[in-house]
């Protein structure tokens, strides 16, 4: 609860100006304060330091409280708004609050009008979903969270002068001047000048971010399309369709400029038929937090990532991936879907295949640091003809497997197990064991329960 202090009024002369770096920084300055901010103009003026200074923090609970602060131009503490029984609170002279402006639930309160408010050092909002309107037409900077009344349908809530905010938490918001966000955005934000969101972006209906280049993390839900034409970098994780029951109706997902992400996880939704990541070059990790996963889908074709060259983290495939340039995976691979990775050279971890059908060929693979395991799959062929180093090779319980090829494998192998593959001729397993021994291998071999077919 904010404690009301004694009101001290000081009349300031015009022209004192904004706070500077010498006196603590401009109100609203945050971690992304280096981002360009549009200069004030006739439509969006700056606070000039004139008017009445009110020292302390204040609550507005009734008409008397409104009268107490109605002459304030600058409040040095916090301001709490929530007058029971009033439909509207208006403070026509207030231009700057050093602390936070907090809206609290109040019976009957529908509107808060702050027509001259330009700067808030802390947060603005609180419980604005109880309001029909929080009018701040000249607001330029908010140091903390900005919570506007939730508007899930057009028109968006306008903040036409907003240049910078800490985080934005709302429904649909139109901010044509916004260039600086220091934290998260959970809103359908229409901000054509915004280029960077250091925190999380929850992409929502109504979003228009044509200039956005970099975000901390990315999620979206409840949208019928996604348009992020300039997005190049996701510092942490891009969770596409994951983490909730929100309905997504977009049939196609294209991130045309995305070059790198810390991690990328796709949870396909029923309408999705195509995912295109034409510029994605690298999943950066770190391995413990990074990686890439593709969920199961009856309608989605292979996720197209033609430029992807490296993944730091695990690759988990319950759906198909087309990544012909992928050469290195620093982590484990778990594939429950047939995969086609012709450029894969090294897996620094395990490679576990439980694929449903087809020929599994790894024409460039040379190294699997850990276990290479093919088990309970429907693969007909398994080929890694250039593989020279594998931690352990285990091929077991594959009812359709007929042929294996590890022609380059020699002494750099731990253990070998080829068991219960009824269509695979036992002589192929024996031939591979003898090839290893001839190269100086001294590991253990377990061969049993395979087929009776002949070998060339």
N, C-alpha and C positions, 0 to 999 in steps of 0.2 A: 504494500500500500504506500502510495506516495504521500509524504508528510507535507502539509501546506506550511510554507514559511512566511514570515512577515514580508509584505510587499514593499520593495524599495524601488522607487521610480527615479530614473536619471534621464534627463532630456539630452540627447546627443545631437551634435551639430551635423549637418549634412556633409557628406564627403569623407567620412572616416574610412570607408572602404571595407573590403573583405579581410578576414584574418589572413595573415601571411605565414610563410614557413617560419619566420622568426617568432611568431606568437602562437605556434602550435599547428599551423596548417589550415587550409580552407575547410570550412565545415563540409563534411561529406567525403573528405579525402580518405582513400583506403588503399589496400594493397595494389590496386591497379590504377593508382593516381597518375601514373605516367602516361596513360592513354590520352589521346587528344580530346579536349573538351571544346565544344563550340563557344566562341565568345558571345557575351550578352548582346542583345540587339533590342530594337524597339518593342518587339513582341515578347521577348523573354529577357527582361532586365535583371541585373544583379542587385543584391542587397547593398545599399550604399552606406549603411551604418547610422542613418538618421532615425529619428523616432524615439520612443520611450523604452528604456532598459529596465527590465524587471528581474531582480536577483532572486534566485531560488527556484523551487519546483512548486507546481500548482495542480490542483484538482478542480474540475468543473463538474459539479453535481446538481446545480440549480441556477436560477436566475441571478442570485447574488454573486455566485462564483463567476458567472459570465461577466457581470459588471466589473468585478475585481480585476480581470485580465483584459478587458475589451480594449483598453488603451495601449496595451503592450505591443511594441514592435519587435523586441528582442528579449527572449526568456533564456536565462543562463542555465537553468536546470531542465527538469522534465516537465511534460504537460500531459495530464490524464483527463480524457474526455468521456463522459458517460452520465448525462443528466437524466434521471428518471422523470417521466412525464412530459418531457420536451420532445417535440417532433424534430427540431432543428437546433443545431449549435452553429453560430457564425461568429468568427473573430476577424473582422474586416481589416484590421491594421497589422496583424501578426505577420512578420517577414522571416524571422529566424528563431530557431530553438536549438540551443547547444546540445541538449540531451535528446531524449526520445519523446515522440508524440504517440501516446497509447490510447486506443479506443477500447473501452470496456463495455460489456453488455449493459444496456439500460432500457427499461420498458418504454416503448413508444418512440424511441429515437431512430429516425430514418436517415437523416442527412447531417453531414458535417461540412461546413463551408469555410475554407481557409483561402480566400481569393488572392491574398498577397504573399502567402508563404513561399519562400524561395529556398531556404536552406534548413536541413535538419541534420544535426550531428550524429544522432543515434538512429533508432528505428522509427518508422512511421506506420501505424496500423494497429495490429493486435488482434481484434476480433471484427474486422470490417465486413465479414460475411453477413452480419446482422443489419447492415446498412443498405439502403438503396443507392446512396451517393456519398462519396468522399471527394469533394471538389478541391483540387489543388492545381489550378490551371497554370500557375507561374512557377511551380516547384522545379528547381534545377538540380539540387544535390541532396542525397540521403546517404549518410555514412553507413547505416546498418540495413536491416530488412525493410523492404517496402511492401506492405500488404494492402492491396486495394480490394474494394468489393468485388466478389467473384462474379464474372459475367461469362457464362459458358456459350452464349450465342451472340451474334453480332447485335449491336455494334460493340467494339472493344472499348474498354475504359480508357479515356484519353489522358495522357500526361504529356502535353505538347512541348513543354520546355525542359523535360528531364534530360540532363546531360550525364549524370553519374549516380550510381546506387551501389550499395553493398551487395544485397541479394534482392531478387524480385520474386514474390510469392503471390500469385493472383490467378485469375482465369484468363481472359483475353485482355491484352494491354496494347495500346498504340503509343509508341514513343519514338517519333520521327527524328529527334535530335540525339537520342541515346548513343553514346560512344564508349562508355566506361562502366563495366560491371566488375566488382571485386570478388563476388562469391557465386552463388547459385542462381539459376533461373528455373522456376517451376511455373510456367505460364505459356499461354499462346501469345508469344511476344512478336509484335510487328515493329521491328527496329532495323531499318535498312542500312544504317550507318555502323552498326555494331560489328566489330571484327573479332573480339576475343571474350570468352567466358572462362575465367580460371577455375571455377567450380563446376558443379553439375548442371547440365542442361536436360531438363525433362521437356522434350518437344511435344507440344500439345496443339489441339485444333486452333487455327487462326495464326499460327506461327508464320512469320515472314522475315527470314534472316539471310538475304541474298549475299551479304558481304562477310558472313561469319567464316573465319579461317581456322580458329583453334578453340577447343573446349577441353575442360578437365575430364569430364565423363559425359556419356550420352545415353539417354534412354528415350523411348517414346511409347505412347499408348493412346488409344482412342482416336486415331487419326485415319483419314481416308487417303492421304498422300503425304509424302515426305520430300521436301525440297531444301537441300543444303548444297547448292551448286559450288560454293567456294571452300567448303570444309576440307582442310588438309590434314589436321592433326587432332587426334584424341589422346590426351596425355595418359589417361588411365584406361578405363574400360568402356567400350561401346557395347551395350546390352540391347540388342535389337529385338524387341518383342518379348523380352524375358522379364520375369519378376512381377507378374500380376495377371489379373483376369480381365483387364481392359480389352475391349474389342478393337481390332485393327482391320481395316477393310482395304488397305492398299494392295493391289495385285502385283505391283512391281516396286522394288526398292533399288534405287541407284544412288550411289555416293560417288559422283564422277571425279572428284578431286582428292579424295582421301588417300594420303600417302602412307601414313603410319598411325598405329594405335598401340597403347599399352597392352590391351587385350581386346578380343572381339568375340562376342557370343551371339549367335542367332537362334532364336526360338521361333520357327516358322508358324505362321497363323494360317487358318484354312484357305483364305483367299490368295495367299502368296504363290506366285508361279515363277518369279524370276528375281535374282539378286545379282547386281553387277557392281563390281569393285575394280574398275579398270586400271586405277593408278596405285592401288594398295601394294606397297613395296615390302613392308616389314611390320611384324608384330614384335614390339620392343621388349615386352616383359616389364619387370624382372621375371625370371622363370617361375618363381613361387606365386606370382600374382598375375602373370600374363597368360598367353596361350590363346587358342581359338577353338570354338566348338560350334557344331551345326546340328540342330535337332532334327527329329524325324518329321517327314512331311509326305503326304500322298500326292501332292500337286506340284511341289517345287522341284525344278530341274537342278543340275549341278550349280552351286554357287561359283560364279565366274570371277576368278582373281588371277588374271594372266601375268601380272607383274610381281606377284608375291614371291619373295626369294628366301625369307628366313622367318622362323617363328621361335621366339624365346618363351618357352612355356609348353604346356601340353596341347596336343591336337586331338580333339575328341570328335569323331565323325559318326553320327547316327543318320546323317544325310550326305549327299554327294558334294564333293569339292573338285573343281577344275583349277589346278594351279600348276601348269607345266613348268614354271620357272622355280618352283620351290626346291631348294637344294639342301637346306639345313634346318633341323628341328632340335632345339636345346630343351629337351623334355621328353615325355612319353607320348606315344601315339596309340590311341584306342580307336579302332575302326570296326563298327558294326555295319558298315556299308561298303560296297566295293569302291575302291579308290584308284585313281589314275594319277600318279605322281612320277612322271617319267624323268624329271630332273633331280629327284631326291638322292642325295649322296650320303649324308650322315644323319643319324639319329642318336643324340647324346642322351640315352635313356632306353626305355623299352619300346618295342614295336609289337603290339598285340592286335591280331587280325581275327575277327569273327564275322567275316563277310558273308553275304547271302548268295552270291552267284559269281560266275565269270572266271576269267583268267587274271590272276594277280601277278603282274610283272613289274619289277623294279629294275629297269635296265641300267640305271646309273648308281645304284646303291652300293657303297663299299663298306660302310661301318654302322653297326648297331652296338652301342656300348653295353647295353644291358641284354635283357631277354628278348629274343625274337620268337614269338609264339603264335602259331596258327592252330586254332582249336574250335571244334564244333561249327565249322564254316561249310559253305556249299561251294567253295572254290574248286575248280576242276584242275587248274594248273597253278603252281607257285614257282616263280622264277626270280632269282637275284644273281645273275651270272657273273657280276663283277665283285660281289661281296667277298672281302678278305678278312674281316674282323667282326666277330659276333660274340657277345658274352656267353649266351646259352641259346641253342637252337632246339625248339620244341614244336613238333608237328604231330598233333594227336586228335583223334575223334573227328575226322573230316570224311563224311560218307561218300562224297563225290570226287575227292582228290585222286588224280590219275598220274600226275607227272610233277617232278620237282627238279630244279636246276640250280645248283650252287657250285658251278664249275671252277671258280677261283678260290674257294674256301680251303684253307690249309690249317696250319698249326695254331693260328690265332683264334681259337674257339675254346670255350669252357667245356660244357657238357653237351651231349647230343641225345635227343629222345625222339624217336619216330615210332608211334604206336597207334594201333586201332584205326587204321585208314584202309578200309576193306578193298578199295579200288586201286590202291597204290601197290605196285609190285614190290615185294620184299627185296628183290634183287636191286632195285634202285636205292633203297636204304642201305643195303650192304655195300653197294658201289661207292656211295658217299662216305661211309665209314672208312673204307679201304683207301679212298683218295686222301682223307685226312691223315691216316696213319702213315701213308707214303710221304706226306709233307712234314712228318715229324711230330704230329699231334699225339699227346699222351693223356687226353681226357677220357672220361667215361662215356659209354654208349649204351642206350637202352632201346632195343629194336624188337618189337613184338606185335602180333595181331594185325599184320598188314596182309595185302592180297597175294595171290599166287601167280599173277601175270608174268609174262616173260619180259626180258630186257633186250635191247638191240645188241 
